[in-house]
Amino acid sequence: MKLKMPSRTAAGHSGRSSPHSGGYYRGPIAVLTLLSLLSGAAMSQTRSVQVGCLPPPVPPPNHLLGFSPDGRYILAQGPAEIAVLSVQPFTVLFRVPAKKAGMAQFSPDSQQVFFVMSAGRVASPTAEDTHRGLLDRSAPYIERWSIADRAPIDPTEIRLQGCSAGGLSPDARALICVDSSGTLRAFDVASGQTVFEKAQFGKRFVRWEDNSTDPFPRRESGDPGSLRLRFSPDGRFFVALPVSARGSAVAFDLRDRKAIVLAGELKRLRTEAEHFDMEFTFVAADRLIMSPHVGAHHTTVTAAVVGFPSGEVLSRPKIPVGNLLRATDPHFVVVLPRPTCYGPPGRTAAVEFGTGQAITTDASVLDVFDSHYVAEPMRGELCLYERGNPAAVATVRLDAP
């Protein structure tokens, strides 16, 4: 089956953020941007503009990590392969060659692993362009693996044309894509049908250059093909926001095939200038967390846990400043440190909403499920921890045969 997308202009540059949704990646990025995160990837990284200072980039993770929805398995995705591990016992079940793979995810029933593969030439994003990634591609397809059989399942080929950035839903049934002109589309993977389209999702904006010698220092700027994309864990909803173009968030119900009017606190999800003003991610099917950007000297920020789609504020927890990722456990949110010119970035944290307590680590990323969390404190060494115990209860060398 081929998913044909309408012809557009030539494809532009194209982000698990943990394995949940969107982000950056050290090795080649295939087919879809790893948004927000890491997703994913996940994780697009927002640049902090500070006078006379270019903050150093936060090192990307060696592996993207995430629990399965039932907590029995863990994904560890590196530049060249994906390892699927069991939690009890903590060991590698099988490995999948994935040198040109996009973000890997578990299916909602935890029975499969899927990701997008590309046979095309892939280019990594530059330091100045972390929310995009793809220069050239050909015949991408969704590759699926059965965990029980430890074997591949028939792949689904897809066609991408003019897709600057996008991502697959957690159930792999929908593909979301924005083109270089700023038109956002949602496609049903099985039928190839366009189920949603929003023209001018992202718009270029005018910037005035105060120090310019030009008598008319008016510059048009922005990237309409940029995207911050977040899915609900069950794959029913997505919320999309331009990263470096002016525009408001768009929300859509993929099950009932209808657009959602954002209300209450959700109306604040918008981008006014070259940097978006609000970090956000789903933490459960019916709520998300929003965190406004603050000054470089701040170490904490007051976030809002918001009901979806009502927009009702459920709580206002204090969390570290950083980029937000959905943890597998809905009682937590993962916060990735943001680069700064005023000292080293903070530590990676997973904050529990009910208590405000945080799990912190020097590792680039972590994920939490129930009483356990997983992190990579040393390159190639994956550790399983019990909450409240700083010593690892089990360790696996990912580079071991």
N, C-alpha and C positions, 0 to 999 in steps of 0.2 A: 504494500500500500504506500502510495506517495502522497504527501501533503503538499499541495501546490499553493503557493502564495502569489498574490497579484504582482505583476512586474512593476518594479520601481526603479529608482536610480541605482547606480552601482552601490554595492554594500560598503558601508563605512567601517570605521574601526568599531569594534564592539567592546560576574561578577557573579563551599558552603561556607557561605559565610559560616561557618560551621556547616555541617551537612544539611542544614535546615533551609537555608535560603540566602543566597547571594553572597560576593566577596572578592578578595584578591588571592593570588596564587603565585608561588615562586616559579613553577615550571610553565610549560605551554598551556594555554587556556583554549578549550575546544568548543566551537559551535556557539555556545551561549555565554554571555558574561556571567561570572560568578559574583552575584550581586551581594550587596549589603553585608552573604556571606557566606566575610569570608564571606544554599543557596545557593553555593552558594555559594560556600561559598559558601557563602557565603560571602567576601566582605569588602564592600567598597569602603574606601578610606577617604574621609573628608579632609582637605587641606586647610590648615589654619593660617589665615593671612595676618602676619604681624609685621609691623614696620621694621625694616632693616634686618629681617630674620626669615630664613627659610627652614622650618622645622625638619629635622632628619626623619626619614620614613621609619615607621615601626617595622621591624623585621617580620616578614610573613611566616606563618607556621610551616614546619616541615611536613606535617600531616594535618589534614582536616579531620576532625573527630566528631562522632555523634552516636548516641544510643539508638537502638530501634525503638519504635513506639511502645512495644511491650517490655522493654528493658532487658531482653535476653541476649542481644547481640550489640556489637559495636562496629562501626565503619571507621577505617583509618585510610585516608586517601592521600597518597603522595604523588610526586610528579610523574611516575612511570607505572604505578600499580595501585590497586585497591585491595586492602586486606579486610576480610570479614572475620571477626573474632566472636567467640562465645564469652559470656560473662562468668558463668559457672560451669566448668572451670575456665579461668582466664587464659585463653589460648587461641592461636590462629586456626580457623577452620579451613579457609582456602584463600587463595590470592587470584586476582584478576588482572591481566595485563591491561593497562589503561594509560598509555603514554599521551594520547591526544583526547583524553576524556574531559567532559565538563563535570559539573557538580554531581556527585553520586548521592543517592538517597535510598532509604528504605521505603517499601510500599507501606500503606497505612496498616495492613494486616501483618507486617513484619515477616512476610514469607519470601519477599523478593528484594533484590537490589537492582536499581536501574540508573542509567546515566546516558548522556549523549556522546557519541563518538563521531569523529570526523576524519576522513581520509585526506582532507585538504591541508595546505600549508597554513600553519597557525603562527601568529605573532603575539608576543607578550605585550601588555600595556606598558607605557613608559611611566616614569615617576610622576610626570605631570598629568597623566591620563589614566588614573587607576580604576575608573569606573567603566572603562571600555576595554576591548581586547582583540577583536577578530579582524584581520585584514583580508584573509582569503580562505575559502572553504569549498568543499565539494561533497555532495551526497552524504550529509550527516544522517545518523540513524540512532534510534533509541535501543540501547543494548540492555537486556534483562538477564538476571541470573537467579536461579532457584536456590535458596539457602539449603533446603532439605536435600536436593539432589547435587548441590555444588556444581551446577552445570548451566550453560546458557540456554535461554529460551529464544524462540524465533524473534529476531529484531524487527523493528518498525522503522522503515525509511521515511524521512521527512525532507521537504524541500524548503530552503530559506532563500529569499531574495529581498535585498534591501532591508535586512534586519540589523540595525545597529546594536541593539541590546535587547535582552529578553530572558525568559526562563520557563522551565517546565513546572507544572503544578505538582504537589506532593504525591498525587495519584497517577501522574504521567498522562492524564487525559486531556490536558489543555496546554497550549503553548501561547505565551504572551510575548508580544514583540512590538518594539517601536522602531520606526524607520528614521532615516536622517532628516526628513522634513518635519518630524514631530507627530506623526500619526500613530496612535496606539491601537493595536488589534489583538483580539483573543481568538484563537483557532481551536476547534475540536480536533484532536489528533486522529481519532478513528475515521471521521468522515471528511476531514479537510475543510469543513464549513467555517466561515467567519461568523462567530457568534457575537462579536462586539467590535465596534470601531469608534474611535474618538479622534477627530482631526484637531490639529493644533493643541495636542496634549501638552507639548512644551513649546514655548515661544522665545525667540531671541529678544534681548533687551538692550537698551541704550545705556552706555557708560560714558561719563564725561571725564576726560583726563586732565586733571588740574595742572599738572606740571608740563603739559605739552606746549611746544612752541607754535603749534598749529593754531591759527586764529579761530578755527572751528573744530575744537577737540571732541567732537561727538563720534563715538564709536559704537557700532552694533556688535554685540557679543553674545555669548551663550551657545549651548549645544542642544538643539531640540531633540536629538537622538539619544540623550542621556536618560537614565532610568534608575530609580530605587524601587524595587519590587518586593512585596511581602505577601506570602500566602498564609491562609489559616492552616493549622495542622492537618485538618481533614480534607484540604484541597477544594473546599467549597467556595471560599472568597479569595479575592486578591485586592490589594491596595497598591497603587502605583503613583509615584511622585517624580517629577523631573529633578535631576541632580544639579545640573548647571544650566538651567533655562527657567524662565518664568512660567509658573503654572500652578494649578491646584491639584490636589490628590484626586484620583479617580478610583472608585470602588465598584466591584462587579460580583454578582452571584452566579458562579459557573453552573450550579445545579439547576436553578430556576431560570437562568439566562436573562437576567435583568440587571440594569444598572442600579446602584444604591446611592441615594442622596445622603451625603455626609451631614450629620447634625451635631449640635452641641460642641464639645471640645474637639471633635474630629475636623471641624471647619478650620482649625489652625494648621492643618497639614497643607502647607503651600510653600512655594519657593518664590521669593521676590527678586532675588538678584543672582549672582553667579554661584552662591553656595546655598544649599537648602538650609532652612532655619530649624528643622525639627528632625531628630532621630526618632525612629519608630520601628516596632516589630510586633507581630502577633505573639502572644504568650499562651493563648488558648483559642479554641474555635470561636468564642464569644467575647473576647477582649484582647486589647493590645496595650502596649506601653508607649508613651510619647515622652521624649526628653528634649527640651529646648537647648540650643547652643548657648554657651556662656563664655565669658572672658577667659583668656589663657591662664590667668592666675587661679581660677577656681579648680578645686579638686572634687567637689560634689555638686549635684544639681537636684532640684526638686522635680521629679518626674510625675506623670499622671497615668494611672492605670484606668483605661477607658472602656466602657462596655461597647460592644460592636454588634449591630450598627447604630445603637441608640445615641452614642456620644456622651453618655452619662459618666461623670468622673466617679470611680469607685474608691480610689485611694490616691494619696500623693506621697509615695515613698521617696526618701533621699537615697540617691545612688551615686556611684562614682561617675565622673565625666568620662565619656567615651562613646564608641560605636556599639549599638545594641544588636544582639543576636538572640533568637529564640532558643531557650534550653529545651531539651526533650521533656523535662519535668515542668509542668505548667506553673508550679509555685516559684519558679526562678526565672531570672533573666541574666544572660551573660553580657558583661560589659568589657569591651576590648579597649586597651589604653590608646589614647590619642597622642600623636606627636606634639611636642612642645619645645619652645626655645628656652624655657626656664628650668631646665634640669631634665633628668631622665623621665620617661613616661611612667605612669602608675602601673600597678600590677593588674593582670587579668583577673576578673572577679565574676562570681555568680552570686547574685543577691537574692535572698529569700524574701518574698513580699510580706509574709505574715509577721516575721520577726525582725526584719531589717538586717539580719546577720549575713555576712558574706564569706564565701569560700574564695580565697585568693591564692594565686600561683604566679611564678615568674614565667611559666610556659605561655606560649603565644595564644593558646585557645584551650578551652575545656568544655565539658558537657556534664550535665547532672541528670540522674534518674533515681528517684526515691532516696535510698540511704547511701548511694555510691556516686562518685564522680570519676572522670577519666581525664588525664592530661599527659603531655609529653614533656617532662622536665628536662630531659637530655635528648639530643638528636637520635632518633631511632629507638628510643626507650619509652615504651608506652606503659603507664602506671595506672593501676586501679586503686582507689582510695575509698575508705569509709568516711562519711561526713563526721567531722569532729576529731579525726585522727590524722595528724600530718604525715604519718609514716605509711607508705604504700603497702597494701595487703597482698598485691600480686604485681608482677612485672613481666613484660614480654619484649624481647628484642625484635623489632620489625625487620631488621636486616638479616636475621638468622634464617637459614634455609628451612 
